[in-house]
Amino acid sequence: MKDNRILNVNSEIGKLRTVLLHRPGEEVENLTPDLLERLLFDDIPYLKVAQEEHDAFADTLRNAGVEVLYLEELAAEAISTSEELKMEFIHEFINEANVQSESLHKALVSYLLSFDNKAMVDKMMAGIRKEELSDYHSESLCDLVNVTYPFVCDPMPNLYFTRDPFATIGHGITLNHMRTETRNRETIFAKYIFQAHPRFKDKDIPLWFNRGENTSIEGGDELILSKDILAVGISQRTDSLSVEKLAERILFSDDTSFKTILAFQIPVSRAFMHLDTVFTQVDYDKFTVHPGIVGPLNVYAITKDPDNPTELKTTKEVDTLENILSKYLKRDVTLIQCGGGDEIISAREQWNDGSNTLAIAPGEVVVYSRNYVTNALLEKHGIKLHVIPSSELSRGRGGPRCMSMPLIRDDL
């Protein structure tokens, strides 16, 4: 395995050194009740308070010695390296916004070039309203038919959940193909960051999955249980075929130490959107879980076939989560049930991401303040908590793990 430390994540709990965030921006204020379903939101956060809460999250990480990077800043720096690259980025963004009118495409290029690079990236994320293109007049049939829709480029309010568009695994990344068109556009920023940003360019970073694939996978379904074990959810957002592709590329690579991919089949529902919304690791032997995933579960262990080393072998296991984790981690584990397993409390706190914690070191995690029952249970089990405000951030249905993409962790 190459000693490439520009990215290094071989666990969920190793001391966090560098993390990528996105501070919520005007994209949140471009949500309307009519657009909630289209843009995958259940409610409209109050931006001012959401930003204050997110800043508190970032400060909590910095105070723990974590380097905090921002998606919007890295993307702007990446496209500043070349005018040719910047134009490629603009055209790709417009095409992926499903702009079909040639005249509108030209108007958008001109409009975006009127900003400096950071402001342009912010505007792309925020969405572009028709009224902002003051010099553009609808001419095509496509434009005229869609005259009542307010945006020419939809906002991307889910971007503050940086966990999903790409995921760091070992020294490489999955640059994900997201389930929905709304979120798949988000991955364009990571594409250009890893292609052109001086911090990452020419660093020989393995690409375990690419956004051009025809099956979907999202970072919330990718959990690194140890240097040997990778867990991936088969979920509302991640296809089983994507897990097979990922397993083949990782297990046959010389750039990782992973030996087993555990594919967890979880219910297909909004409450169980990703594996990390029902199950996160908080210490070597402790996990937060939604009571609904305790078991029995269908889990598929994917390894190299010992009888045919060029092929994969998949073994189905039907067992409780506790037994499966104990077997593969080779230690007894403790499952801390969200809300203490109480039917009402667990449902409420799960909705507010009580099981979605971000470990910044073994036994030390960031949690939302509103999940006070689950938080008390974590403390009872000896977990050190960094509690952050969460009244508005939680409206997007994602917790501290969802809002963060670790780039570097210490090895255990």
C-alpha positions in Angstrom: 0.0 0.0 0.0 1.4 3.4 -1.0 2.2 5.9 1.8 -0.1 8.6 0.4 -1.2 10.7 3.4 -3.0 13.5 1.6 -6.1 11.5 2.4 -6.2 8.9 5.2 -9.3 7.5 6.7 -9.2 3.9 7.9 -11.8 4.1 10.7 -14.8 5.9 11.9 -13.2 6.9 15.2 -9.5 7.6 14.7 -8.6 11.1 15.9 -9.9 13.6 13.3 -7.3 15.8 11.8 -8.9 17.4 8.6 -12.5 17.7 7.7 -14.5 19.2 4.8 -17.7 21.2 5.5 -20.1 23.5 3.6 -21.5 26.4 5.5 -25.2 26.7 4.6 -25.8 29.6 2.2 -28.5 31.3 0.1 -29.6 27.9 -1.3 -31.5 27.4 1.9 -33.4 30.6 1.4 -34.4 29.5 -2.1 -36.5 26.7 -0.6 -40.3 27.2 -0.8 -43.1 24.8 0.3 -43.8 23.9 -3.3 -40.1 22.9 -3.9 -39.5 20.8 -0.7 -40.3 17.5 -2.3 -38.3 18.3 -5.4 -35.3 19.4 -3.4 -35.5 16.6 -0.8 -36.3 18.7 2.3 -39.1 18.4 4.8 -39.0 21.9 6.2 -37.4 25.3 5.6 -34.5 26.1 8.0 -34.0 29.7 9.1 -30.7 30.5 7.4 -29.3 33.0 10.0 -29.7 30.6 12.9 -28.6 27.6 10.7 -25.4 29.5 9.9 -24.8 30.3 13.6 -25.3 26.6 14.5 -23.0 25.5 11.7 -20.3 28.0 12.8 -20.6 26.6 16.3 -20.1 23.1 14.8 -17.0 24.3 12.9 -15.6 26.0 16.1 -16.2 22.8 18.1 -14.0 20.9 15.6 -11.3 23.6 15.5 -11.2 23.7 19.3 -10.5 20.0 19.2 -7.5 20.6 16.9 -9.3 19.7 13.6 -8.4 21.5 10.4 -11.6 22.7 8.9 -11.8 23.1 5.1 -14.8 24.5 3.2 -16.2 22.9 0.0 -17.1 26.3 -1.6 -13.6 27.7 -1.0 -11.8 24.7 -2.3 -14.0 24.6 -5.5 -13.2 28.3 -6.1 -9.5 27.8 -5.6 -9.6 24.8 -8.0 -11.1 26.6 -10.9 -8.7 29.6 -10.3 -5.8 27.4 -11.6 -6.8 27.7 -15.3 -9.2 29.9 -17.3 -9.8 26.9 -19.6 -10.7 24.7 -16.7 -13.0 27.4 -15.3 -14.9 27.6 -18.6 -15.2 23.8 -18.7 -16.6 23.9 -15.1 -19.2 26.5 -16.0 -20.4 24.7 -19.1 -20.6 21.4 -17.3 -22.5 23.0 -14.4 -25.1 24.5 -16.8 -25.5 21.3 -18.7 -26.1 19.4 -15.5 -28.7 22.0 -14.4 -30.7 20.7 -17.4 -30.5 23.9 -19.3 -31.6 22.9 -22.8 -32.0 26.3 -24.5 -28.9 27.4 -26.3 -29.7 31.1 -25.8 -30.3 30.6 -22.1 -27.0 28.6 -21.8 -25.1 31.6 -23.3 -26.9 34.0 -21.0 -25.9 32.0 -18.0 -22.3 31.8 -19.1 -22.2 35.6 -19.3 -24.0 36.0 -16.0 -21.7 33.6 -14.1 -18.6 35.3 -15.5 -19.7 38.6 -14.0 -18.7 37.2 -10.5 -15.4 36.5 -9.0 -14.7 32.7 -8.6 -15.8 32.4 -5.0 -19.0 34.4 -5.5 -19.7 32.4 -8.7 -19.5 29.1 -6.8 -21.7 30.5 -4.1 -24.2 31.5 -6.8 -24.2 28.1 -8.4 -24.9 26.5 -5.1 -27.6 29.0 -4.2 -29.5 28.6 -7.5 -30.2 31.2 -10.2 -33.6 32.7 -10.5 -35.0 33.8 -13.9 -35.4 37.4 -12.7 -31.6 37.6 -12.2 -31.0 37.3 -15.9 -32.3 40.8 -16.7 -30.9 40.9 -20.2 -32.4 37.5 -21.2 -35.7 37.2 -23.0 -37.4 33.8 -23.4 -37.4 32.8 -27.1 -37.4 29.0 -27.3 -40.5 26.8 -26.9 -38.8 25.2 -23.9 -38.4 28.5 -22.1 -41.9 29.6 -22.9 -43.5 26.4 -21.7 -41.7 26.6 -18.4 -42.3 30.3 -17.8 -43.9 29.9 -14.4 -41.0 28.0 -12.8 -38.8 30.5 -10.9 -35.4 29.0 -11.4 -33.2 28.5 -14.4 -30.7 26.5 -12.2 -32.2 24.9 -9.0 -30.6 25.6 -5.6 -28.6 22.9 -3.9 -29.8 23.1 -0.2 -28.5 19.6 0.6 -24.9 20.6 0.2 -24.3 21.2 3.8 -24.4 17.4 4.1 -20.9 17.0 2.7 -20.8 13.3 3.7 -22.8 12.2 0.6 -21.3 13.6 -2.7 -18.0 11.8 -2.1 -16.5 9.7 0.6 -12.9 9.2 1.8 -12.0 5.5 2.1 -8.4 4.7 3.0 -6.2 7.0 0.7 -8.8 7.2 -2.0 -12.4 8.4 -2.6 -15.7 7.4 -4.0 -16.9 10.3 -6.2 -20.5 9.3 -6.0 -23.3 9.0 -8.4 -26.2 10.2 -6.3 -29.7 8.7 -6.4 -31.5 11.9 -7.5 -30.7 14.5 -10.2 -31.1 17.1 -7.5 -28.2 15.8 -5.5 -26.1 14.3 -8.3 -25.3 17.9 -9.4 -23.5 18.4 -6.0 -20.7 16.1 -7.0 -19.4 18.4 -9.7 -17.6 20.5 -7.0 -15.7 17.5 -5.7 -14.8 16.5 -9.2 -13.0 19.7 -9.9 -11.4 19.9 -6.4 -9.7 16.5 -6.8 -8.9 17.2 -10.5 -7.3 20.6 -10.1 -6.9 21.9 -6.6 -3.1 22.2 -5.8 -3.7 20.3 -2.5 -5.0 17.2 -4.3 -3.9 17.5 -8.0 -1.3 14.9 -9.1 -1.4 13.2 -5.7 -2.3 9.8 -7.3 -5.6 9.5 -5.3 -7.4 6.2 -6.0 -10.9 6.7 -7.4 -13.0 3.8 -6.1 -16.2 5.0 -7.8 -17.0 7.7 -10.3 -19.9 10.1 -10.7 -20.5 8.9 -14.3 -21.5 5.4 -13.2 -25.1 4.3 -14.0 -25.8 3.0 -10.5 -26.0 5.1 -7.3 -24.1 5.2 -4.1 -24.0 7.9 -1.4 -21.5 8.7 1.3 -24.0 8.3 4.2 -24.0 4.6 3.3 -20.2 4.2 3.6 -18.8 3.4 7.1 -15.3 2.3 7.8 -15.4 0.0 10.8 -11.7 -0.8 10.8 -8.7 -1.0 8.5 -10.0 -4.4 7.4 -13.8 -3.9 7.4 -15.9 -1.5 5.3 -19.6 -1.4 5.8 -21.9 -0.2 3.0 -25.7 0.2 3.2 -28.0 -1.1 0.5 -30.6 1.5 1.0 -33.0 4.1 -0.4 -30.0 5.8 -1.9 -27.4 3.1 -2.7 -27.8 0.2 -5.1 -26.5 -3.4 -4.5 -24.7 -3.2 -7.8 -22.8 -0.2 -6.7 -21.6 -2.1 -3.6 -20.3 -4.9 -5.9 -18.4 -2.4 -8.0 -16.9 -0.8 -5.0 -16.0 -4.1 -3.4 -14.2 -5.3 -6.6 -12.1 -2.1 -6.9 -11.2 -1.9 -3.3 -10.5 -5.6 -2.5 -8.3 -6.0 -5.6 -6.4 -2.8 -5.1 -2.8 -2.6 -3.6 -3.8 0.8 -2.2 -6.0 -0.4 0.7 -5.9 -2.8 3.6 -9.6 -3.7 3.5 -10.4 -7.4 3.4 -14.1 -7.5 3.8 -17.1 -5.4 2.6 -20.2 -5.9 4.7 -23.3 -4.9 2.8 -26.2 -4.1 5.1 -29.6 -4.3 3.7 -31.7 -1.7 5.5 -35.4 -0.6 5.0 -36.1 1.7 2.1 -37.7 4.7 3.8 -37.1 8.4 4.5 -36.3 7.6 8.2 -33.7 5.0 7.2 -32.3 7.1 4.3 -28.7 6.0 4.8 -26.9 3.5 6.9 -25.4 6.3 9.1 -28.9 7.6 10.0 -29.5 4.4 11.9 -26.0 3.3 12.9 -22.8 5.1 13.8 -19.6 4.1 15.7 -18.7 6.1 18.8 -15.9 4.0 20.3 -13.9 0.8 19.6 -16.8 -1.3 20.9 -19.8 1.0 21.0 -22.3 2.0 18.5 -25.5 4.2 18.4 -28.3 2.4 16.7 -32.0 2.9 15.8 -34.0 0.1 17.5 -35.4 -0.8 14.1 -32.0 -2.0 12.8 -31.0 -4.2 15.8 -32.1 -7.3 13.9 -32.3 -9.8 12.6 -30.7 -8.3 9.5 -29.6 -9.5 6.1 -25.9 -8.7 5.8 -23.7 -9.9 2.9 -20.0 -10.4 3.5 -18.0 -9.8 0.3 -14.4 -11.0 0.2 -11.8 -12.4 -2.3 -12.7 -16.0 -3.1 -9.9 -18.1 -1.4 -10.4 -20.8 -4.1 -10.3 -18.3 -6.9 -8.4 -15.2 -5.9 -9.4 -13.2 -9.1 -13.1 -13.5 -8.1 -15.3 -12.2 -5.3 -17.2 -14.4 -2.9 -20.4 -13.2 -1.3 -21.8 -14.9 1.9 -25.2 -14.1 3.2 -25.6 -13.8 7.0 -28.9 -13.4 8.8 -28.2 -12.4 12.4 -28.5 -9.6 14.9 -26.5 -6.4 14.4 -24.7 -7.1 17.7 -23.6 -10.6 16.6 -22.5 -9.5 13.2 -20.4 -6.6 14.5 -18.9 -8.8 17.2 -17.9 -11.5 14.7 -16.2 -9.2 12.2 -14.6 -6.8 14.7 -13.5 -9.7 16.9 -14.7 -8.1 20.1 -17.8 -7.8 22.2 -19.8 -4.7 21.2 -22.4 -2.5 23.0 -25.3 -1.1 21.0 -26.7 2.1 22.5 -30.3 2.5 21.3 -31.4 5.9 20.2 -34.0 7.2 22.7 -33.2 4.2 25.0 -35.4 2.0 22.8 -38.6 3.8 23.9 -41.0 3.7 21.0 -42.0 7.4 21.1 -38.7 8.9 22.2 -36.6 6.8 19.8 -38.8 7.7 16.8 -38.6 11.4 17.7 -34.9 11.5 18.3 -34.1 9.3 15.3 -36.0 11.8 13.1 -33.6 14.4 14.5 -30.5 12.3 13.9 -29.9 10.9 17.4 -28.0 8.0 15.9 -26.0 10.2 13.5 -22.9 11.1 15.6 -19.4 12.3 14.4 -16.5 10.7 16.3 -13.5 13.0 16.6 -11.5 10.5 18.6 -12.3 7.1 20.2 -15.1 7.6 22.7 -15.4 11.4 21.8 -18.3 12.5 19.6 -20.2 15.5 18.3 -24.0 15.4 18.8 -27.1 17.5 18.4 -28.4 19.2 21.6 -32.0 18.3 20.9 -31.4 14.5 21.3 -31.1 14.8 25.1 -32.3 11.3 25.9 -29.8 9.6 23.6 -27.1 12.0 24.7 -27.6 11.1 28.4 -27.3 7.4 27.4 -24.0 8.0 25.6 -22.6 9.8 28.6 -23.8 6.9 30.9 -21.7 4.6 28.6 -18.6 6.8 29.1 -18.7 8.7 25.9 -17.4 12.3 25.9 -19.9 14.6 24.1 -19.4 17.9 22.3 -23.0 19.1 22.1 -23.9 21.6 19.3 -27.1 23.6 18.8 -29.4 22.0 16.3 -32.8 23.6 16.0 -32.4 24.7 12.4 -29.7 22.4 11.0 -31.7 19.3 11.9 -34.6 20.4 9.6 -32.5 19.0 6.7 -32.7 15.5 8.2 -28.9 15.0 8.8 -26.7 15.1 11.9 -23.0 15.8 12.6 -21.8 12.9 10.6 -23.9 13.9 7.6 -22.5 17.4 7.8 -18.8 16.4 7.7 -16.5 14.6 5.3 -13.2 13.5 7.1 -10.2 13.7 4.9 -7.5 12.7 7.4 -7.8 10.6 10.6 -5.1 9.1 12.7 -4.8 5.3 12.2 -5.8 3.3 15.3 
